[in-house]
Each structure stands twice: as C-alpha cells, then as structure tokens.
Amino acid sequence: MTIAHGRPDAPGGSLTWHPTAAEWEASPELAALLAAVLEAVRAGGDSASGRGPA
C-alpha cells in the first residue's frame, strides 16, 4: 500500500507499507480508517473535476 500526496504537476511525498495478514487482523479500525480516507479522496476528486459523485 502506498499513501502519497501532491498533484501531477507538483508531486509530494509518499509512504509505502506492506502490512502482514496478522497486522490487518489485529487492526480492523485501520482498515476502516483507510476505507474512509479513500472514499473522501474519491469524493474530493469527483467534486474537483466537476463530475459530482460517481
């Protein structure tokens, strides 16, 4: 999994993490948080492009 920030014209930094199955099982709240962040990023990208929700 890689988490990155920035824009195509001004790339930011990134963090790459390879969680084990045991780490995922021990952290269900982390999976929920990442799902929420992904949804927020998608929603932000949709509204920034003027397309609205997918």
Jmol script that loads the backbone (N, CA, C; Angstrom):
load data "model"
ATOM      1  N   MET A   1       0.861  -1.143   0.000  1.00  0.00           N
ATOM      2  CA  MET A   1       0.000   0.000   0.000  1.00  0.00           C
ATOM      3  C   MET A   1       0.916   1.216   0.000  1.00  0.00           C
ATOM      4  N   THR A   2       0.588   2.195  -0.849  1.00  0.00           N
ATOM      5  CA  THR A   2       1.333   3.442  -0.888  1.00  0.00           C
ATOM      6  C   THR A   2       0.370   4.587  -0.663  1.00  0.00           C
ATOM      7  N   ILE A   3       0.718   5.453   0.265  1.00  0.00           N
ATOM      8  CA  ILE A   3      -0.045   6.664   0.528  1.00  0.00           C
ATOM      9  C   ILE A   3       0.823   7.811   0.037  1.00  0.00           C
ATOM     10  N   ALA A   4       0.274   8.625  -0.854  1.00  0.00           N
ATOM     11  CA  ALA A   4       1.027   9.731  -1.439  1.00  0.00           C
ATOM     12  C   ALA A   4       0.194  10.998  -1.419  1.00  0.00           C
ATOM     13  N   HIS A   5       0.871  12.115  -1.507  1.00  0.00           N
ATOM     14  CA  HIS A   5       0.170  13.389  -1.625  1.00  0.00           C
ATOM     15  C   HIS A   5       0.858  14.229  -2.697  1.00  0.00           C
ATOM     16  N   GLY A   6       0.161  15.208  -3.165  1.00  0.00           N
ATOM     17  CA  GLY A   6       0.694  16.085  -4.198  1.00  0.00           C
ATOM     18  C   GLY A   6      -0.221  16.109  -5.402  1.00  0.00           C
ATOM     19  N   ARG A   7       0.235  16.760  -6.439  1.00  0.00           N
ATOM     20  CA  ARG A   7      -0.504  16.875  -7.702  1.00  0.00           C
ATOM     21  C   ARG A   7       0.409  16.386  -8.813  1.00  0.00           C
ATOM     22  N   PRO A   8      -0.141  16.059  -9.973  1.00  0.00           N
ATOM     23  CA  PRO A   8       0.715  15.614 -11.079  1.00  0.00           C
ATOM     24  C   PRO A   8       1.802  16.629 -11.437  1.00  0.00           C
ATOM     25  N   ASP A   9       1.468  17.917 -11.337  1.00  0.00           N
ATOM     26  CA  ASP A   9       2.456  18.943 -11.683  1.00  0.00           C
ATOM     27  C   ASP A   9       3.374  19.304 -10.518  1.00  0.00           C
ATOM     28  N   ALA A  10       3.055  18.846  -9.309  1.00  0.00           N
ATOM     29  CA  ALA A  10       3.873  19.131  -8.129  1.00  0.00           C
ATOM     30  C   ALA A  10       3.787  17.942  -7.176  1.00  0.00           C
ATOM     31  N   PRO A  11       4.448  16.844  -7.516  1.00  0.00           N
ATOM     32  CA  PRO A  11       4.365  15.657  -6.674  1.00  0.00           C
ATOM     33  C   PRO A  11       4.853  15.924  -5.250  1.00  0.00           C
ATOM     34  N   GLY A  12       4.210  15.297  -4.308  1.00  0.00           N
ATOM     35  CA  GLY A  12       4.610  15.403  -2.917  1.00  0.00           C
ATOM     36  C   GLY A  12       5.377  14.151  -2.512  1.00  0.00           C
ATOM     37  N   GLY A  13       5.275  13.806  -1.261  1.00  0.00           N
ATOM     38  CA  GLY A  13       5.956  12.627  -0.757  1.00  0.00           C
ATOM     39  C   GLY A  13       5.033  11.419  -0.748  1.00  0.00           C
ATOM     40  N   SER A  14       5.594  10.291  -0.360  1.00  0.00           N
ATOM     41  CA  SER A  14       4.790   9.081  -0.269  1.00  0.00           C
ATOM     42  C   SER A  14       5.347   8.178   0.819  1.00  0.00           C
ATOM     43  N   LEU A  15       4.485   7.287   1.265  1.00  0.00           N
ATOM     44  CA  LEU A  15       4.835   6.290   2.268  1.00  0.00           C
ATOM     45  C   LEU A  15       4.354   4.948   1.752  1.00  0.00           C
ATOM     46  N   THR A  16       5.236   3.972   1.701  1.00  0.00           N
ATOM     47  CA  THR A  16       4.851   2.636   1.266  1.00  0.00           C
ATOM     48  C   THR A  16       4.956   1.695   2.460  1.00  0.00           C
ATOM     49  N   TRP A  17       3.908   0.899   2.630  1.00  0.00           N
ATOM     50  CA  TRP A  17       3.844  -0.023   3.756  1.00  0.00           C
ATOM     51  C   TRP A  17       3.281  -1.330   3.250  1.00  0.00           C
ATOM     52  N   HIS A  18       3.846  -2.427   3.674  1.00  0.00           N
ATOM     53  CA  HIS A  18       3.397  -3.761   3.286  1.00  0.00           C
ATOM     54  C   HIS A  18       2.948  -4.507   4.541  1.00  0.00           C
ATOM     55  N   PRO A  19       1.685  -4.261   4.974  1.00  0.00           N
ATOM     56  CA  PRO A  19       1.208  -4.913   6.194  1.00  0.00           C
ATOM     57  C   PRO A  19       1.052  -6.417   6.005  1.00  0.00           C
ATOM     58  N   THR A  20       1.305  -7.130   7.066  1.00  0.00           N
ATOM     59  CA  THR A  20       1.106  -8.577   7.048  1.00  0.00           C
ATOM     60  C   THR A  20      -0.359  -8.882   7.336  1.00  0.00           C
ATOM     61  N   ALA A  21      -0.773 -10.092   7.071  1.00  0.00           N
ATOM     62  CA  ALA A  21      -2.139 -10.512   7.380  1.00  0.00           C
ATOM     63  C   ALA A  21      -2.410 -10.357   8.875  1.00  0.00           C
ATOM     64  N   ALA A  22      -1.436 -10.665   9.700  1.00  0.00           N
ATOM     65  CA  ALA A  22      -1.607 -10.544  11.149  1.00  0.00           C
ATOM     66  C   ALA A  22      -1.817  -9.087  11.560  1.00  0.00           C
ATOM     67  N   GLU A  23      -1.116  -8.152  10.908  1.00  0.00           N
ATOM     68  CA  GLU A  23      -1.303  -6.734  11.213  1.00  0.00           C
ATOM     69  C   GLU A  23      -2.715  -6.271  10.848  1.00  0.00           C
ATOM     70  N   TRP A  24      -3.216  -6.712   9.684  1.00  0.00           N
ATOM     71  CA  TRP A  24      -4.585  -6.349   9.290  1.00  0.00           C
ATOM     72  C   TRP A  24      -5.588  -6.919  10.277  1.00  0.00           C
ATOM     73  N   GLU A  25      -5.421  -8.180  10.664  1.00  0.00           N
ATOM     74  CA  GLU A  25      -6.345  -8.824  11.595  1.00  0.00           C
ATOM     75  C   GLU A  25      -6.325  -8.153  12.960  1.00  0.00           C
ATOM     76  N   ALA A  26      -5.175  -7.662  13.364  1.00  0.00           N
ATOM     77  CA  ALA A  26      -5.037  -7.025  14.670  1.00  0.00           C
ATOM     78  C   ALA A  26      -5.518  -5.576  14.659  1.00  0.00           C
ATOM     79  N   SER A  27      -5.791  -5.023  13.480  1.00  0.00           N
ATOM     80  CA  SER A  27      -6.140  -3.602  13.379  1.00  0.00           C
ATOM     81  C   SER A  27      -7.347  -3.364  12.477  1.00  0.00           C
ATOM     82  N   PRO A  28      -8.527  -3.887  12.827  1.00  0.00           N
ATOM     83  CA  PRO A  28      -9.698  -3.662  11.966  1.00  0.00           C
ATOM     84  C   PRO A  28     -10.042  -2.185  11.837  1.00  0.00           C
ATOM     85  N   GLU A  29      -9.730  -1.387  12.875  1.00  0.00           N
ATOM     86  CA  GLU A  29     -10.005   0.045  12.801  1.00  0.00           C
ATOM     87  C   GLU A  29      -9.113   0.733  11.765  1.00  0.00           C
ATOM     88  N   LEU A  30      -7.924   0.207  11.522  1.00  0.00           N
ATOM     89  CA  LEU A  30      -7.052   0.776  10.492  1.00  0.00           C
ATOM     90  C   LEU A  30      -7.649   0.558   9.107  1.00  0.00           C
ATOM     91  N   ALA A  31      -8.167  -0.620   8.856  1.00  0.00           N
ATOM     92  CA  ALA A  31      -8.803  -0.898   7.565  1.00  0.00           C
ATOM     93  C   ALA A  31     -10.005   0.014   7.364  1.00  0.00           C
ATOM     94  N   ALA A  32     -10.792   0.247   8.418  1.00  0.00           N
ATOM     95  CA  ALA A  32     -11.953   1.138   8.318  1.00  0.00           C
ATOM     96  C   ALA A  32     -11.505   2.576   8.063  1.00  0.00           C
ATOM     97  N   LEU A  33     -10.452   3.008   8.728  1.00  0.00           N
ATOM     98  CA  LEU A  33      -9.929   4.357   8.522  1.00  0.00           C
ATOM     99  C   LEU A  33      -9.440   4.545   7.087  1.00  0.00           C
ATOM    100  N   LEU A  34      -8.692   3.582   6.582  1.00  0.00           N
ATOM    101  CA  LEU A  34      -8.182   3.688   5.215  1.00  0.00           C
ATOM    102  C   LEU A  34      -9.317   3.682   4.199  1.00  0.00           C
ATOM    103  N   ALA A  35     -10.360   2.900   4.439  1.00  0.00           N
ATOM    104  CA  ALA A  35     -11.520   2.896   3.547  1.00  0.00           C
ATOM    105  C   ALA A  35     -12.200   4.267   3.557  1.00  0.00           C
ATOM    106  N   ALA A  36     -12.319   4.890   4.725  1.00  0.00           N
ATOM    107  CA  ALA A  36     -12.929   6.214   4.831  1.00  0.00           C
ATOM    108  C   ALA A  36     -12.078   7.266   4.129  1.00  0.00           C
ATOM    109  N   VAL A  37     -10.769   7.183   4.282  1.00  0.00           N
ATOM    110  CA  VAL A  37      -9.868   8.128   3.614  1.00  0.00           C
ATOM    111  C   VAL A  37      -9.972   7.969   2.102  1.00  0.00           C
ATOM    112  N   LEU A  38      -9.983   6.746   1.625  1.00  0.00           N
ATOM    113  CA  LEU A  38     -10.098   6.503   0.193  1.00  0.00           C
ATOM    114  C   LEU A  38     -11.405   7.076  -0.350  1.00  0.00           C
ATOM    115  N   GLU A  39     -12.491   6.883   0.366  1.00  0.00           N
ATOM    116  CA  GLU A  39     -13.789   7.428  -0.068  1.00  0.00           C
ATOM    117  C   GLU A  39     -13.743   8.952  -0.099  1.00  0.00           C
ATOM    118  N   ALA A  40     -13.127   9.570   0.905  1.00  0.00           N
ATOM    119  CA  ALA A  40     -13.025  11.035   0.931  1.00  0.00           C
ATOM    120  C   ALA A  40     -12.175  11.553  -0.229  1.00  0.00           C
ATOM    121  N   VAL A  41     -11.096  10.852  -0.535  1.00  0.00           N
ATOM    122  CA  VAL A  41     -10.244  11.258  -1.656  1.00  0.00           C
ATOM    123  C   VAL A  41     -11.010  11.137  -2.962  1.00  0.00           C
ATOM    124  N   ARG A  42     -11.727  10.045  -3.134  1.00  0.00           N
ATOM    125  CA  ARG A  42     -12.533   9.875  -4.348  1.00  0.00           C
ATOM    126  C   ARG A  42     -13.582  10.965  -4.468  1.00  0.00           C
ATOM    127  N   ALA A  43     -14.266  11.270  -3.374  1.00  0.00           N
ATOM    128  CA  ALA A  43     -15.297  12.309  -3.389  1.00  0.00           C
ATOM    129  C   ALA A  43     -14.677  13.672  -3.700  1.00  0.00           C
ATOM    130  N   GLY A  44     -13.524  13.945  -3.138  1.00  0.00           N
ATOM    131  CA  GLY A  44     -12.840  15.205  -3.417  1.00  0.00           C
ATOM    132  C   GLY A  44     -12.407  15.308  -4.861  1.00  0.00           C
ATOM    133  N   GLY A  45     -11.926  14.224  -5.421  1.00  0.00           N
ATOM    134  CA  GLY A  45     -11.522  14.211  -6.827  1.00  0.00           C
ATOM    135  C   GLY A  45     -12.703  14.397  -7.742  1.00  0.00           C
ATOM    136  N   ASP A  46     -13.841  13.783  -7.396  1.00  0.00           N
ATOM    137  CA  ASP A  46     -15.043  13.931  -8.203  1.00  0.00           C
ATOM    138  C   ASP A  46     -15.539  15.372  -8.200  1.00  0.00           C
ATOM    139  N   SER A  47     -15.547  16.004  -7.019  1.00  0.00           N
ATOM    140  CA  SER A  47     -16.067  17.365  -6.951  1.00  0.00           C
ATOM    141  C   SER A  47     -15.078  18.347  -7.575  1.00  0.00           C
ATOM    142  N   ALA A  48     -13.775  18.074  -7.484  1.00  0.00           N
ATOM    143  CA  ALA A  48     -12.785  18.961  -8.084  1.00  0.00           C
ATOM    144  C   ALA A  48     -12.861  18.923  -9.601  1.00  0.00           C
ATOM    145  N   SER A  49     -13.250  17.795 -10.166  1.00  0.00           N
ATOM    146  CA  SER A  49     -13.322  17.669 -11.613  1.00  0.00           C
ATOM    147  C   SER A  49     -14.654  18.162 -12.156  1.00  0.00           C
ATOM    148  N   GLY A  50     -15.598  18.449 -11.242  1.00  0.00           N
ATOM    149  CA  GLY A  50     -16.913  18.893 -11.669  1.00  0.00           C
ATOM    150  C   GLY A  50     -17.852  17.774 -12.067  1.00  0.00           C
ATOM    151  N   ARG A  51     -17.419  16.517 -11.860  1.00  0.00           N
ATOM    152  CA  ARG A  51     -18.243  15.375 -12.245  1.00  0.00           C
ATOM    153  C   ARG A  51     -19.305  15.040 -11.238  1.00  0.00           C
ATOM    154  N   GLY A  52     -19.096  15.396  -9.974  1.00  0.00           N
ATOM    155  CA  GLY A  52     -20.034  15.013  -8.928  1.00  0.00           C
ATOM    156  C   GLY A  52     -19.778  13.586  -8.508  1.00  0.00           C
ATOM    157  N   PRO A  53     -20.592  13.049  -7.605  1.00  0.00           N
ATOM    158  CA  PRO A  53     -20.373  11.689  -7.113  1.00  0.00           C
ATOM    159  C   PRO A  53     -20.447  10.659  -8.225  1.00  0.00           C
ATOM    160  N   ALA A  54     -19.662   9.629  -8.072  1.00  0.00           N
ATOM    161  CA  ALA A  54     -19.626   8.553  -9.077  1.00  0.00           C
ATOM    162  C   ALA A  54     -20.753   7.586  -8.883  1.00  0.00           C
TER     163      ALA A  54
END
end "model"
wireframe off; spacefill off
backbone 0.3
color backbone group
